[in-house]
Amino acid sequence: MGAADVVPGVSGGTIAFISGIYEELIETIHKLDIRFFTSWKKNGFFDTWKKYNLGFLLALFTGVAISLLSLSKGITWALVHHPILVWSFFFGLVVASIFYVGKQIDRWRLKTILAMIVAIAISYFITIAKPIGTSDSTWFLFFAGFIAIIAMILPGISGAFILLLLGAYKSIIGTLTQVSDGISGLNWDLFLNAFLKLCVFGVGAIIGLKVFSGVLNWLFKHHKNSTLAILTGFMIGALNKIWPWKEVLEFRINHVGEQVPFLEKSILPSNYESDPLIVYAIIFMILGFLSIFILERIAMKKTTK
């Protein structure tokens, strides 16, 4: 799930489905509340730990954290040196995710279609608007964690995808890279600064996970088709954000004093200032699409067993 959420396109929730842990994850999150401490006091720590299935959550989120830290540096390097190829791969992932989520809608009604159209419009507006905050501010990191964690319990859309829409993806990936660099280089100042940022992001994620788990569980049970239509429309409208060929309209200074793109506009490959690498881009789009297709085949085999 951590590997899935590093890249904007593969859903951690989809991986949970494939591995057969989705229902257990939702149920465990629902059970975890303030009564944990009452049970701890009454029954002891180990009985309470077992009752709330915290061993499952510890194993799961430890795996997610290790995966995020180990893959973030490679993604950061690739985005700098091979942006068209990376975004092409991401684009293929998201297109495949649109088909994956959309085909689960078993009955199309007027409200389902309207829900998708509204979602497309809202999502596209987000992609062309300025980011709502600076990705270095504390409140923005908290908000990004609160919103992005929805992907942990929502099949079809990834946390990294949400971070892309918020304009926080590169900042979070950079922070993860700083954590791993601080550990490997024994630079504890770098590690501490990055770790504190991740803690703020993590607190937002924990709160968001608890809030959204109940809401999404209810939506899927009572309005599944409309919910899937909204998710599909959201991803369709957001394809503009992941289009590989961009023209930078505005720059900003990041946390290390470097000038980086802040506001970009999608352009045709023919208008790209450098080599558009069209053939390679198409190949990587196909590879991204096939990645989701293969995961879907695996999921279907798991379901039929």
Buried (B, 14 or more C-beta within 10 A) or exposed (E): BBBBBBBBBBBBBBBBBBBEBBEBBBBBBEEBEEEBEEBBEEEEEEEBBEEBBBEBBEEBBEEBBEBBBBBBBEBBEBBEEBBBBBBBBBBBBBBBBBBBBBEBBEEEEEEBEEBBBBBBEBBBEBBEEEBEBBBBEEEBBBBBBBBBBBBBBBBBBBBBBBBBBBBBBBBBBBBBBBBBBBBEEEBEEBBEBBBEBBEBBBBBBBBBBBEBBEEBBEBBEEBBBBBBBBBBBBBBBBBBBBBBBBEEEEEBEBBEEEEBBBBBEBBEBEEBEEEBBBEBBEBBBBBBBEBBBEBBEEBEEEEEE
